[in-house]
Amino acid sequence: MWRVAAGVVLLAVGLFFLHPTCRLEAPQILTRFLSHSLARSSAEQPLEQLLAEAWDSMIRPPNVGWTRVAVGVNACVDVVVCGVGLLEALGLVPGTQEDHDTLQSQEDLRETFSYFMEKGVAAERFFADKELFQNIAAAASQYPGAKHFVGGNAALIGQKLGSSGNLSVLLCGPVGPKLHELLDDQIIIPPESLQDKDEFHLILEYHAGENWGEINAPNANRFIFSHDRSNAEMKMLETLVLNVKDFDPELIVLSGLHMMEGQEEEERDRRLQEVTELISEIPNEISVHLELASMTDTDYMNAIVEQQVLTIVNSIGLNEQELLFISQAGSGPHSTQEFWNGAPDVGMVSDIIFWLLKEYGQTDQNKESDLTRIHFHTLTYHMIAVINGHWSNQNSSVAAGARVAGSQACGTDTIDPTKVVLKSPMQFVLSQMDKTLNAKKMTLSPTNPVGVWHRENISFFITPVMVCIDPVRTVGLGDSISAEGLLYSGRL
């Protein structure tokens, strides 16, 4: 673009000196030519490039950021393999599709993997048979092309926050020898978190358009399963709470509630009560963000709501599956919808988020709740909603989360416009339930990519996402999105 502008300037200057009669008109000529050329140059730029440039120009850190963040409590080693290849290596063939809440056998694994691959959505399940899981894990580690990475929401968020270079990050989770080796040196690990053996999670990835039998995956995604007792009982939460006083963080990021889903109901509910009491012990001046993950047990989600876990944290991060599941468990808006058909409708998503904050958030001063922020992410767009008066810089926060989604999925440090595609709905209604908002349509543009609207005392921020055409790795995207959003968030 600068070459075009420079050429126009030289042309105008040449006219000025070569044609004296044009001297009075030279400024007008320059302005007209420059405006026309720049507009044409912008129009010729790919939408993806325009969007990336718009994000870069608008994303700014908050006036007052975090300096110390404590993260817990699920951590493990991810073994990432080709999902279809591993299942075939185990002697499994495509067949029936069925979602099993807990995996008891290889057939359960095949059916559940197939169920989610056909929909192209991420999922995570507990594998009940320890010995069989260890055999599968051994096969996965030896499978050609298998890779080992830092795993677990807490460890991934800690790793992402630590990479900013401006934070002290404390990680409280089960850290074995391999995970310790994989973690960045600047991550602080208390001695109580170190253990002799690693917890392994198996990540079965598939690509958009990949076939297995009659299944054709509509999106690149992954299926995760494990037999992980340490994380499943959130054993390191006590370690985290004990270290809060000495470490003195301004922010705590919690994750791992979903790991308890595979336990027996009585044991799970007992531990959930203990978890709630431990979170309640965190001083009020420390902000707490809860990162949710895939769950299927409605009774367990109801227990989380009834134990008021949502009301004792300040912020929540979640995706489209988790958002709809909370609404289904709590009989919220659009809860009769079984699953999302393609990209989640923006108006429906905003209705559920509004209900969540009204039902469980601090929407008035007399309400006993700390919840004031929700960060929602799906494949094609992200949305943040905040109760006014508690958070700042959320336009940068939502844009930063979307930007990292496009770069990390492609394995690049910054957005490469040639490797991503804009699939987001650029025009949409703001609600399917509120008549006034339903009558309005918001239009986003690549040069003005963050939309803002208000519903009562709640502000919404939305931005499109550029989807990686050939993803390098999809695991941990949600964790990076939430971490980046928090980095650019300020508390009032």
C-alpha positions as a Python dict, from the first residue, in 0.01 Angstrom:
ca = {
    (1, 'M'): (0, 0, 0),
    (2, 'W'): (283, 244, 82),
    (3, 'R'): (425, 204, -270),
    (4, 'V'): (92, 314, -420),
    (5, 'A'): (76, 617, -190),
    (6, 'A'): (434, 716, -268),
    (7, 'G'): (368, 692, -641),
    (8, 'V'): (66, 920, -618),
    (9, 'V'): (260, 1179, -418),
    (10, 'L'): (543, 1183, -676),
    (11, 'L'): (292, 1219, -959),
    (12, 'A'): (126, 1519, -791),
    (13, 'V'): (460, 1686, -720),
    (14, 'G'): (567, 1633, -1082),
    (15, 'L'): (249, 1797, -1209),
    (16, 'F'): (311, 2087, -974),
    (17, 'F'): (655, 2166, -1117),
    (18, 'L'): (602, 2069, -1482),
    (19, 'H'): (269, 2247, -1525),
    (20, 'P'): (264, 2582, -1344),
    (21, 'T'): (-101, 2636, -1436),
    (22, 'C'): (-186, 2335, -1224),
    (23, 'R'): (-18, 2469, -910),
    (24, 'L'): (-334, 2593, -744),
    (25, 'E'): (-502, 2259, -810),
    (26, 'A'): (-212, 2039, -698),
    (27, 'P'): (-333, 1989, -339),
    (28, 'Q'): (-677, 1889, -468),
    (29, 'I'): (-522, 1655, -722),
    (30, 'L'): (-302, 1502, -454),
    (31, 'T'): (-595, 1452, -216),
    (32, 'R'): (-823, 1306, -482),
    (33, 'F'): (-561, 1069, -625),
    (34, 'L'): (-439, 960, -282),
    (35, 'S'): (-788, 891, -146),
    (36, 'H'): (-888, 698, -457),
    (37, 'S'): (-569, 493, -465),
    (38, 'L'): (-573, 406, -96),
    (39, 'A'): (-938, 305, -112),
    (40, 'R'): (-872, 86, -413),
    (41, 'S'): (-566, -67, -245),
    (42, 'S'): (-771, -149, 69),
    (43, 'A'): (-1048, -300, -140),
    (44, 'E'): (-796, -527, -309),
    (45, 'Q'): (-659, -659, 21),
    (46, 'P'): (-793, -995, 141),
    (47, 'L'): (-1056, -968, 415),
    (48, 'E'): (-833, -1178, 640),
    (49, 'Q'): (-547, -931, 608),
    (50, 'L'): (-774, -635, 677),
    (51, 'L'): (-911, -806, 987),
    (52, 'A'): (-565, -898, 1119),
    (53, 'E'): (-446, -539, 1071),
    (54, 'A'): (-757, -402, 1244),
    (55, 'W'): (-698, -628, 1545),
    (56, 'D'): (-332, -529, 1566),
    (57, 'S'): (-419, -160, 1560),
    (58, 'M'): (-687, -180, 1830),
    (59, 'I'): (-556, -440, 2080),
    (60, 'R'): (-399, -265, 2376),
    (61, 'P'): (-307, -392, 2726),
    (62, 'P'): (-518, -268, 3019),
    (63, 'N'): (-401, 33, 3217),
    (64, 'V'): (-336, -194, 3515),
    (65, 'G'): (-249, -556, 3438),
    (66, 'W'): (-173, -866, 3642),
    (67, 'T'): (176, -930, 3782),
    (68, 'R'): (121, -1263, 3964),
    (69, 'V'): (-119, -1537, 3859),
    (70, 'A'): (-176, -1873, 4029),
    (71, 'V'): (-311, -2157, 3812),
    (72, 'G'): (-454, -2498, 3903),
    (73, 'V'): (-533, -2775, 3919),
    (74, 'N'): (-533, -3021, 3627),
    (75, 'A'): (-200, -3094, 3459),
    (76, 'C'): (-78, -3388, 3253),
    (77, 'V'): (115, -3499, 2946),
    (78, 'D'): (-84, -3499, 2624),
    (79, 'V'): (-4, -3776, 2378),
    (80, 'V'): (-129, -3648, 2042),
    (81, 'V'): (-192, -3898, 1763),
    (82, 'C'): (-393, -3944, 1446),
    (83, 'G'): (-729, -4065, 1583),
    (84, 'V'): (-836, -4285, 1293),
    (85, 'G'): (-487, -4430, 1258),
    (86, 'L'): (-465, -4528, 1624),
    (87, 'L'): (-810, -4689, 1628),
    (88, 'E'): (-722, -4891, 1320),
    (89, 'A'): (-392, -4992, 1482),
    (90, 'L'): (-598, -5121, 1776),
    (91, 'G'): (-794, -5338, 1531),
    (92, 'L'): (-1110, -5124, 1539),
    (93, 'V'): (-1321, -5060, 1230),
    (94, 'P'): (-1587, -4793, 1166),
    (95, 'G'): (-1941, -4882, 1267),
    (96, 'T'): (-2213, -4757, 1499),
    (97, 'Q'): (-2194, -4415, 1661),
    (98, 'E'): (-2296, -4363, 2023),
    (99, 'D'): (-2196, -4121, 2300),
    (100, 'H'): (-2089, -4298, 2620),
    (101, 'D'): (-2056, -4081, 2932),
    (102, 'T'): (-1779, -4311, 3061),
    (103, 'L'): (-1569, -4543, 2844),
    (104, 'Q'): (-1560, -4904, 2962),
    (105, 'S'): (-1406, -5074, 2656),
    (106, 'Q'): (-1241, -5023, 2320),
    (107, 'E'): (-1585, -5051, 2155),
    (108, 'D'): (-1708, -4764, 2373),
    (109, 'L'): (-1405, -4567, 2260),
    (110, 'R'): (-1473, -4639, 1892),
    (111, 'E'): (-1843, -4551, 1914),
    (112, 'T'): (-1789, -4229, 2110),
    (113, 'F'): (-1500, -4112, 1891),
    (114, 'S'): (-1715, -4178, 1583),
    (115, 'Y'): (-2010, -3991, 1734),
    (116, 'F'): (-1811, -3671, 1784),
    (117, 'M'): (-1600, -3698, 1469),
    (118, 'E'): (-1922, -3707, 1264),
    (119, 'K'): (-2026, -3377, 1427),
    (120, 'G'): (-1677, -3226, 1415),
    (121, 'V'): (-1684, -3116, 1780),
    (122, 'A'): (-1441, -3166, 2067),
    (123, 'A'): (-1518, -3396, 2360),
    (124, 'E'): (-1345, -3550, 2661),
    (125, 'R'): (-1425, -3875, 2845),
    (126, 'F'): (-1297, -4082, 3136),
    (127, 'F'): (-1171, -4435, 3060),
    (128, 'A'): (-1271, -4657, 3354),
    (129, 'D'): (-1047, -4963, 3294),
    (130, 'K'): (-699, -4868, 3419),
    (131, 'E'): (-512, -5166, 3269),
    (132, 'L'): (-679, -5136, 2929),
    (133, 'F'): (-613, -4762, 2923),
    (134, 'Q'): (-243, -4820, 2996),
    (135, 'N'): (-226, -5065, 2703),
    (136, 'I'): (-390, -4812, 2471),
    (137, 'A'): (-160, -4537, 2602),
    (138, 'A'): (146, -4752, 2530),
    (139, 'A'): (22, -4815, 2175),
    (140, 'A'): (-44, -4441, 2131),
    (141, 'S'): (306, -4343, 2247),
    (142, 'Q'): (461, -4589, 1998),
    (143, 'Y'): (232, -4489, 1709),
    (144, 'P'): (428, -4323, 1422),
    (145, 'G'): (418, -3946, 1454),
    (146, 'A'): (293, -3945, 1815),
    (147, 'K'): (391, -3627, 2000),
    (148, 'H'): (410, -3534, 2368),
    (149, 'F'): (297, -3193, 2487),
    (150, 'V'): (209, -3005, 2804),
    (151, 'G'): (-151, -3102, 2880),
    (152, 'G'): (-433, -3022, 3119),
    (153, 'N'): (-623, -2692, 3113),
    (154, 'A'): (-434, -2547, 3411),
    (155, 'A'): (-88, -2633, 3277),
    (156, 'L'): (-176, -2505, 2929),
    (157, 'I'): (-315, -2178, 3066),
    (158, 'G'): (-11, -2141, 3291),
    (159, 'Q'): (222, -2204, 2998),
    (160, 'K'): (41, -1943, 2786),
    (161, 'L'): (37, -1682, 3061),
    (162, 'G'): (402, -1746, 3138),
    (163, 'S'): (499, -1691, 2774),
    (164, 'S'): (392, -1325, 2799),
    (165, 'G'): (716, -1255, 2987),
    (166, 'N'): (557, -1004, 3223),
    (167, 'L'): (400, -1240, 3474),
    (168, 'S'): (503, -1462, 3762),
    (169, 'V'): (300, -1783, 3722),
    (170, 'L'): (251, -2045, 3993),
    (171, 'L'): (125, -2385, 3872),
    (172, 'C'): (-35, -2620, 4124),
    (173, 'G'): (-111, -2955, 3962),
    (174, 'P'): (28, -3310, 3942),
    (175, 'V'): (366, -3260, 3773),
    (176, 'G'): (564, -3573, 3687),
    (177, 'P'): (912, -3597, 3530),
    (178, 'K'): (802, -3566, 3166),
    (179, 'L'): (568, -3275, 3229),
    (180, 'H'): (835, -3098, 3435),
    (181, 'E'): (1068, -3133, 3139),
    (182, 'L'): (807, -2990, 2898),
    (183, 'L'): (709, -2689, 3109),
    (184, 'D'): (882, -2353, 3057),
    (185, 'D'): (1152, -2280, 3314),
    (186, 'Q'): (982, -1963, 3437),
    (187, 'I'): (675, -2155, 3561),
    (188, 'I'): (693, -2182, 3942),
    (189, 'I'): (603, -2529, 4073),
    (190, 'P'): (565, -2579, 4450),
    (191, 'P'): (734, -2893, 4590),
    (192, 'E'): (394, -3036, 4688),
    (193, 'S'): (298, -3057, 4320),
    (194, 'L'): (587, -3279, 4215),
    (195, 'Q'): (521, -3654, 4181),
    (196, 'D'): (709, -3964, 4061),
    (197, 'K'): (482, -4053, 3766),
    (198, 'D'): (308, -3849, 3499),
    (199, 'E'): (-63, -3850, 3421),
    (200, 'F'): (-118, -3918, 3050),
    (201, 'H'): (-412, -3800, 2837),
    (202, 'L'): (-463, -3936, 2485),
    (203, 'I'): (-559, -3682, 2219),
    (204, 'L'): (-709, -3835, 1904),
    (205, 'E'): (-704, -3568, 1632),
    (206, 'Y'): (-876, -3560, 1292),
    (207, 'H'): (-874, -3316, 1003),
    (208, 'A'): (-1159, -3136, 829),
    (209, 'G'): (-1284, -3361, 548),
    (210, 'E'): (-1113, -3671, 690),
    (211, 'N'): (-1309, -3993, 627),
    (212, 'W'): (-1359, -4303, 837),
    (213, 'G'): (-1612, -4538, 692),
    (214, 'E'): (-1921, -4327, 620),
    (215, 'I'): (-1804, -4045, 848),
    (216, 'N'): (-1675, -3723, 696),
    (217, 'A'): (-1548, -3479, 961),
    (218, 'P'): (-1692, -3130, 897),
    (219, 'N'): (-1418, -2962, 1105),
    (220, 'A'): (-1073, -3039, 1237),
    (221, 'N'): (-1100, -3132, 1604),
    (222, 'R'): (-1002, -3388, 1868),
    (223, 'F'): (-1133, -3647, 2111),
    (224, 'I'): (-964, -3674, 2452),
    (225, 'F'): (-973, -3958, 2703),
    (226, 'S'): (-777, -4061, 3012),
    (227, 'H'): (-765, -4266, 3329),
    (228, 'D'): (-642, -3997, 3562),
    (229, 'R'): (-722, -4027, 3932),
    (230, 'S'): (-509, -3738, 4057),
    (231, 'N'): (-674, -3482, 3831),
    (232, 'A'): (-1010, -3656, 3860),
    (233, 'E'): (-1017, -3578, 4232),
    (234, 'M'): (-869, -3227, 4198),
    (235, 'K'): (-613, -3332, 4458),
    (236, 'M'): (-394, -3027, 4409),
    (237, 'L'): (-660, -2771, 4502),
    (238, 'E'): (-552, -2779, 4866),
    (239, 'T'): (-194, -2713, 4752),
    (240, 'L'): (-312, -2414, 4550),
    (241, 'V'): (-509, -2261, 4836),
    (242, 'L'): (-221, -2316, 5079),
    (243, 'N'): (22, -2136, 4847),
    (244, 'V'): (-203, -1833, 4790),
    (245, 'K'): (-88, -1647, 5103),
    (246, 'D'): (285, -1668, 5023),
    (247, 'F'): (254, -1618, 4646),
    (248, 'D'): (0, -1334, 4681),
    (249, 'P'): (-156, -1347, 4329),
    (250, 'E'): (-398, -1087, 4189),
    (251, 'L'): (-563, -1358, 3976),
    (252, 'I'): (-632, -1730, 4019),
    (253, 'V'): (-731, -1944, 3721),
    (254, 'L'): (-907, -2269, 3811),
    (255, 'S'): (-990, -2567, 3594),
    (256, 'G'): (-1050, -2939, 3630),
    (257, 'L'): (-1411, -2966, 3751),
    (258, 'H'): (-1493, -3173, 3443),
    (259, 'M'): (-1233, -3431, 3545),
    (260, 'M'): (-1445, -3536, 3845),
    (261, 'E'): (-1736, -3642, 3625),
    (262, 'G'): (-1620, -4004, 3600),
    (263, 'Q'): (-1630, -4064, 3976),
    (264, 'E'): (-1906, -4239, 4167),
    (265, 'E'): (-2184, -3989, 4241),
    (266, 'E'): (-2153, -3998, 4620),
    (267, 'E'): (-1776, -3954, 4617),
    (268, 'R'): (-1798, -3687, 4349),
    (269, 'D'): (-2060, -3481, 4538),
    (270, 'R'): (-1857, -3504, 4859),
    (271, 'R'): (-1545, -3378, 4684),
    (272, 'L'): (-1743, -3106, 4504),
    (273, 'Q'): (-1858, -2974, 4840),
    (274, 'E'): (-1495, -2964, 4958),
    (275, 'V'): (-1391, -2786, 4636),
    (276, 'T'): (-1662, -2524, 4687),
    (277, 'E'): (-1548, -2460, 5045),
    (278, 'L'): (-1184, -2431, 4935),
    (279, 'I'): (-1266, -2177, 4661),
    (280, 'S'): (-1470, -1980, 4914),
    (281, 'E'): (-1158, -1946, 5131),
    (282, 'I'): (-980, -1742, 4859),
    (283, 'P'): (-970, -1375, 4968),
    (284, 'N'): (-1224, -1152, 4789),
    (285, 'E'): (-958, -912, 4662),
    (286, 'I'): (-818, -1191, 4440),
    (287, 'S'): (-1000, -1236, 4108),
    (288, 'V'): (-1093, -1597, 4024),
    (289, 'H'): (-1153, -1727, 3671),
    (290, 'L'): (-1306, -2074, 3620),
    (291, 'E'): (-1236, -2253, 3293),
    (292, 'L'): (-1500, -2512, 3209),
    (293, 'A'): (-1459, -2812, 2977),
    (294, 'S'): (-1665, -3088, 2819),
    (295, 'M'): (-1920, -3258, 3047),
    (296, 'T'): (-2219, -3486, 2981),
    (297, 'D'): (-2374, -3568, 3320),
    (298, 'T'): (-2672, -3339, 3378),
    (299, 'D'): (-2690, -3437, 3746),
    (300, 'Y'): (-2327, -3335, 3793),
    (301, 'M'): (-2381, -2999, 3622),
    (302, 'N'): (-2687, -2945, 3841),
    (303, 'A'): (-2471, -3025, 4145),
    (304, 'I'): (-2213, -2765, 4033),
    (305, 'V'): (-2492, -2507, 4002),
    (306, 'E'): (-2658, -2607, 4331),
    (307, 'Q'): (-2326, -2590, 4516),
    (308, 'Q'): (-2310, -2232, 4388),
    (309, 'V'): (-1970, -2282, 4227),
    (310, 'L'): (-2063, -2033, 3953),
    (311, 'T'): (-2141, -1762, 4208),
    (312, 'I'): (-1808, -1780, 4395),
    (313, 'V'): (-1590, -1705, 4091),
    (314, 'N'): (-1558, -1373, 3907),
    (315, 'S'): (-1520, -1499, 3552),
    (316, 'I'): (-1601, -1809, 3346),
    (317, 'G'): (-1457, -1936, 3016),
    (318, 'L'): (-1649, -2190, 2805),
    (319, 'N'): (-1737, -2305, 2453),
    (320, 'E'): (-2065, -2370, 2273),
    (321, 'Q'): (-2113, -2724, 2405),
    (322, 'E'): (-2060, -2623, 2766),
    (323, 'L'): (-2284, -2316, 2732),
    (324, 'L'): (-2575, -2517, 2590),
    (325, 'F'): (-2524, -2792, 2849),
    (326, 'I'): (-2548, -2542, 3138),
    (327, 'S'): (-2870, -2407, 2989),
    (328, 'Q'): (-3009, -2759, 2949),
    (329, 'A'): (-2915, -2850, 3307),
    (330, 'G'): (-3071, -2532, 3445),
    (331, 'S'): (-3374, -2521, 3209),
    (332, 'G'): (-3244, -2193, 3069),
    (333, 'P'): (-3308, -2030, 2730),
    (334, 'H'): (-3309, -2257, 2423),
    (335, 'S'): (-3255, -2560, 2648),
    (336, 'T'): (-3482, -2775, 2431),
    (337, 'Q'): (-3220, -2758, 2157),
    (338, 'E'): (-3032, -3090, 2162),
    (339, 'F'): (-2716, -2960, 1995),
    (340, 'W'): (-2596, -2674, 1776),
    (341, 'N'): (-2652, -2719, 1405),
    (342, 'G'): (-2340, -2561, 1259),
    (343, 'A'): (-2220, -2228, 1399),
    (344, 'P'): (-2419, -2137, 1712),
    (345, 'D'): (-2672, -1861, 1648),
    (346, 'V'): (-2539, -1533, 1793),
    (347, 'G'): (-2879, -1427, 1927),
    (348, 'M'): (-2932, -1759, 2104),
    (349, 'V'): (-2583, -1753, 2255),
    (350, 'S'): (-2635, -1399, 2387),
    (351, 'D'): (-2972, -1505, 2536),
    (352, 'I'): (-2809, -1789, 2732),
    (353, 'I'): (-2518, -1573, 2850),
    (354, 'F'): (-2761, -1299, 2958),
    (355, 'W'): (-2964, -1558, 3152),
    (356, 'L'): (-2648, -1696, 3315),
    (357, 'L'): (-2539, -1355, 3440),
    (358, 'K'): (-2890, -1256, 3549),
    (359, 'E'): (-2948, -1589, 3726),
    (360, 'Y'): (-2606, -1644, 3882),
    (361, 'G'): (-2418, -1314, 3844),
    (362, 'Q'): (-2385, -1000, 4051),
    (363, 'T'): (-2643, -802, 3854),
    (364, 'D'): (-2738, -598, 4160),
    (365, 'Q'): (-2548, -503, 4474),
    (366, 'N'): (-2775, -705, 4703),
    (367, 'K'): (-2710, -1032, 4522),
    (368, 'E'): (-2461, -1267, 4688),
    (369, 'S'): (-2253, -1350, 4383),
    (370, 'D'): (-1907, -1267, 4250),
    (371, 'L'): (-1972, -1366, 3886),
    (372, 'T'): (-1941, -1065, 3654),
    (373, 'R'): (-1778, -1191, 3333),
    (374, 'I'): (-1828, -1470, 3077),
    (375, 'H'): (-1588, -1541, 2788),
    (376, 'F'): (-1753, -1757, 2522),
    (377, 'H'): (-1561, -1904, 2230),
    (378, 'T'): (-1671, -2108, 1932),
    (379, 'L'): (-1501, -2188, 1601),
    (380, 'T'): (-1616, -1882, 1404),
    (381, 'Y'): (-1668, -1606, 1663),
    (382, 'H'): (-1602, -1511, 2025),
    (383, 'M'): (-1821, -1318, 2269),
    (384, 'I'): (-1751, -1161, 2609),
    (385, 'A'): (-2026, -1033, 2838),
    (386, 'V'): (-1958, -833, 3153),
    (387, 'I'): (-2175, -678, 3419),
    (388, 'N'): (-2098, -308, 3400),
    (389, 'G'): (-1861, -157, 3654),
    (390, 'H'): (-1634, -457, 3714),
    (391, 'W'): (-1409, -508, 3409),
    (392, 'S'): (-1229, -288, 3156),
    (393, 'N'): (-1064, -327, 2815),
    (394, 'Q'): (-1295, -606, 2700),
    (395, 'N'): (-1287, -498, 2335),
    (396, 'S'): (-914, -572, 2334),
    (397, 'S'): (-974, -887, 2541),
    (398, 'V'): (-1218, -1046, 2297),
    (399, 'A'): (-1007, -946, 1995),
    (400, 'A'): (-686, -1082, 2151),
    (401, 'G'): (-853, -1418, 2220),
    (402, 'A'): (-973, -1444, 1862),
    (403, 'R'): (-634, -1343, 1723),
    (404, 'V'): (-448, -1613, 1915),
    (405, 'A'): (-700, -1874, 1798),
    (406, 'G'): (-608, -1812, 1435),
    (407, 'S'): (-233, -1799, 1487),
    (408, 'Q'): (-195, -2090, 1729),
    (409, 'A'): (-410, -2330, 1526),
    (410, 'C'): (-184, -2264, 1226),
    (411, 'G'): (135, -2287, 1431),
    (412, 'T'): (240, -1928, 1354),
    (413, 'D'): (341, -1646, 1589),
    (414, 'T'): (110, -1401, 1413),
    (415, 'I'): (-189, -1430, 1181),
    (416, 'D'): (-86, -1542, 832),
    (417, 'P'): (-374, -1426, 604),
    (418, 'T'): (-290, -1696, 349),
    (419, 'K'): (-345, -1976, 603),
    (420, 'V'): (-681, -1869, 748),
    (421, 'V'): (-1032, -1807, 623),
    (422, 'L'): (-1308, -1585, 759),
    (423, 'K'): (-1620, -1797, 819),
    (424, 'S'): (-1791, -1588, 1084),
    (425, 'P'): (-2145, -1456, 1043),
    (426, 'M'): (-2089, -1084, 980),
    (427, 'Q'): (-2455, -984, 1022),
    (428, 'F'): (-2684, -1117, 1294),
    (429, 'V'): (-2964, -1032, 1536),
    (430, 'L'): (-2860, -963, 1895),
    (431, 'S'): (-3126, -1178, 2065),
    (432, 'Q'): (-3389, -1435, 1978),
    (433, 'M'): (-3594, -1357, 2291),
    (434, 'D'): (-3573, -981, 2347),
    (435, 'K'): (-3810, -818, 2096),
    (436, 'T'): (-3621, -489, 2078),
    (437, 'L'): (-3283, -654, 2017),
    (438, 'N'): (-3437, -912, 1784),
    (439, 'A'): (-3553, -631, 1559),
    (440, 'K'): (-3198, -502, 1525),
    (441, 'K'): (-2920, -645, 1311),
    (442, 'M'): (-2555, -583, 1384),
    (443, 'T'): (-2305, -584, 1099),
    (444, 'L'): (-1935, -639, 1153),
    (445, 'S'): (-1665, -547, 904),
    (446, 'P'): (-1301, -655, 874),
    (447, 'T'): (-1190, -296, 943),
    (448, 'N'): (-1422, -253, 1243),
    (449, 'P'): (-1425, -607, 1381),
    (450, 'V'): (-1554, -572, 1739),
    (451, 'G'): (-1927, -518, 1789),
    (452, 'V'): (-2064, -387, 2120),
    (453, 'W'): (-2419, -375, 2254),
    (454, 'H'): (-2594, -349, 2588),
    (455, 'R'): (-2882, -536, 2753),
    (456, 'E'): (-2986, -386, 3084),
    (457, 'N'): (-2662, -350, 3286),
    (458, 'I'): (-2470, -611, 3085),
    (459, 'S'): (-2235, -522, 2797),
    (460, 'F'): (-2160, -765, 2513),
    (461, 'F'): (-1849, -770, 2291),
    (462, 'I'): (-1824, -988, 1980),
    (463, 'T'): (-1558, -1043, 1714),
    (464, 'P'): (-1517, -1288, 1424),
    (465, 'V'): (-1254, -1562, 1422),
    (466, 'M'): (-1032, -1656, 1131),
    (467, 'V'): (-1033, -2034, 1097),
    (468, 'C'): (-706, -2208, 1016),
    (469, 'I'): (-732, -2389, 680),
    (470, 'D'): (-487, -2663, 773),
    (471, 'P'): (-458, -2672, 1156),
    (472, 'V'): (-131, -2784, 1306),
    (473, 'R'): (-281, -2854, 1650),
    (474, 'T'): (-627, -2793, 1795),
    (475, 'V'): (-565, -2908, 2154),
    (476, 'G'): (-549, -2626, 2407),
    (477, 'L'): (-698, -2358, 2182),
    (478, 'G'): (-975, -2281, 2429),
    (479, 'D'): (-722, -2250, 2711),
    (480, 'S'): (-504, -2013, 2509),
    (481, 'I'): (-809, -1807, 2411),
    (482, 'S'): (-915, -1763, 2774),
    (483, 'A'): (-559, -1696, 2889),
    (484, 'E'): (-508, -1429, 2623),
    (485, 'G'): (-844, -1273, 2706),
    (486, 'L'): (-746, -1252, 3072),
    (487, 'L'): (-407, -1099, 2988),
    (488, 'Y'): (-585, -809, 2818),
    (489, 'S'): (-856, -772, 3083),
    (490, 'G'): (-850, -511, 3357),
    (491, 'R'): (-1044, -516, 3686),
    (492, 'L'): (-1217, -201, 3807),
}
